[in-house]
Amino acid sequence: MLDAFAAGDPDDHLRLGDLLSGLRQTAFGMLLFVAVLPAFLPIPGVAGGISGPLVMLIGMQLLVCLRKPWLPGFLASYGPHRRSMVRFRDMTARWLGWLEKLVRPRMEVVLDHPLASAFTGLLLVLLGLLLALPVPFTNYVFGVLLLLFVFALLERDGALMLVAWLAGAIAVVVFGFVSGNLVQMLTRTIDGWL
């Protein structure tokens, strides 16, 4: 899929609406992939502020069991340049080649059942919310975790989705607790100043 996106004029602008139109069941995975990419930008606060809401939007759609993703018109017309896809493909070719040997279509009921879709959506909403919080050094952690969801959705791998659920639930509990403690500390500090 990345090879197809990378073929052509490097200056072409790939619109998200066009990228998703022919993907059917894997469209949520591709949209989540695009949403997660900004999490890897080395800009604290900004990366999570972009990725977090996009991940939450995708999660809400899975939570209500939409069969294909919906994008607002202004988002559907945006997307990466082809040269960005070429760079990403070239940087990750070896890693993705290894991953493709492990990830394959299996246990698809974990992806297709409405309750499973809703649970995936709920986890994505919570992870997107945590990603959007300005907690230092968490962008990459959440980015890698969300890539598990991406590959499970793209490759229709229910076994990988079970791993993503477990890792996502642990992250929500741990980082939710840490974030809650940070908010309480910040509130106490501000109250002490006032």
N, C-alpha and C positions, 0 to 999 in steps of 0.2 A: 504494500500500500504506500509506504514511504517512497519507494522507487517511482511509483506512478505520480505522486505529488511533486517529486523532484525533477521529473522530466519536463523540459521546455525552457523557455526564456527565464533566466534567473530574476529578472525584474518584474515578472508577472506577479500580480497580487491575487492570492487565492482567497476567495470569499468563503466564509464559513458555511453559508447557505448552500453553495455549490458543492463543497466538500462533503456535506452530510446527506445530500439529496439521494445518492445511490447506495447508501450504506445499510439501510433497513435496520436489522437487529443490532448491528454493531455501532450505530450512529451515536448512542449514548457514550460508548467507550471513546470514540474519536473526539466528541465534544469535551468529554472530561479530560482527555489528553491535552487538548488545546488550552483548557482552563488551568491545568496544573503547570504548564510550562512557565508562566511568570513566577511561580513559587521558587524557581531556581535562579532568579535574578539576584545578584549580590547587593540588593538595596534594601536594608532593613525597613520594615513597615510598609513600604510601597508594594513589595512583591505579594505579601499576604493580603494587602488591601485590594489588589486586583484579583488574585486567584480565589480568595475566600468567598466573595459574593457569587462568582461564577460557579464554583463548586456547589454552593448552596442552591442556586437556581436549578442545576441539574438534579441535585438531590430531591428538591421539592417535586420535580416532574416524575421522578421514579417513585416517590412516596405516594403520589396520587395515581400511580400505575399507567402513565401515558405510554403508548406503544412506540412512539417516535418523538424525538426531542422537538420542542418549540423554541424558537429564538425570536426576540423582538427584532423588527426590521433593521434598526440601527446596528445591532450585533451581527445579523446575518450578512450584512454587506462588508464587514471587517474580517480580517484574517491575516495570516502570515504571508510574507513574500516567499516566492519559491526558493530563493537563495537561502532563507532561514531553514527551510525543510531540508535542503541539500546539506547544510552545515550540521544540522541535528542528525541526519541519517549517517553522515560520514563519522561523526563523533561517537555514535552509539552502535555502529554496524556490528562490531565484534560482540558486544554485550547482548544486543538484540538477537543475533544469530544463535548465541548460546541459550537465550531465554526461549526462543522458538522451539528448541529441542525438548524443553520441559513443559511448556504450556501448550495445551491442545484442547479441542472440544471434548468435553466429558461432563457428566452429571448436570446436564443443561436444565433440569427441573429447578435447580438452585437459582438459576437466572430467570426462568420463565414464570414461575409460580407468582401470583399477585402478592402474597404475603412476603415472599423472598424479595421481590422488587421493592415493596414498601420498606422492608427492613434495611435494604441497601440504601434507599433514599434517605431514611432517617439518619443512618450513620454518616452519609455524605453531608447532610445539612449540619450535623453536629461538628464534623471535622472541618467543614468550610468555615463555620463560626469560630472554631478555635484557631484556624489558620489566619483568619482576619484580625484576631486579637494581636496587639503589639507585644507579644512575648518574645524576647530575644532568642535567637538561634533555633527557632522551631520551624522555619520555612522549609528547610531541607528535610527535616524529619517527616513533616506532614506531606511534603512533595513525594518522597519515596513511598510512603504508606499509600498515598492516593494512586501511585502508579500500579500498585497491586490491583486496585479496583479497575484501573484502565485496562490492564492486560487480561483480567478475568472477563471483562465485558467485550473487549475486542476479539479475543480468541474463543469466547463462549466456554470458558473453563470454570465449571462449578466448584471443583476441588480448590482451585486458587481463590475463588470467591469466599469459600469457607475460611481459608487462611486470612483473607482480607477482613472478613467480619471479625474474627478473633482479635487480630492486630488492631483494627479500628476501635473495637469496644474497649480494649485495654488502654489505647491512647486517649479515648474520650474520658475514661475514669481517671487516669493518671494526670493528664494535662488539664482536665476540668477541675480536679482538686487543686493542682498547682495554680491555675489561673484564678480560681476562687480565693486561694490564700493570698495571691498577689493583689487582687482587688481589695481584700480586707486590709492588708498592710498599707496599701496606698490610701485607703479611706481613713485609717487611723492616723497616718502621717499628716494628711491634709487637715483632719480635725485638730491635731496637735498644733499645727501652725496657726489655725484660726482661733 
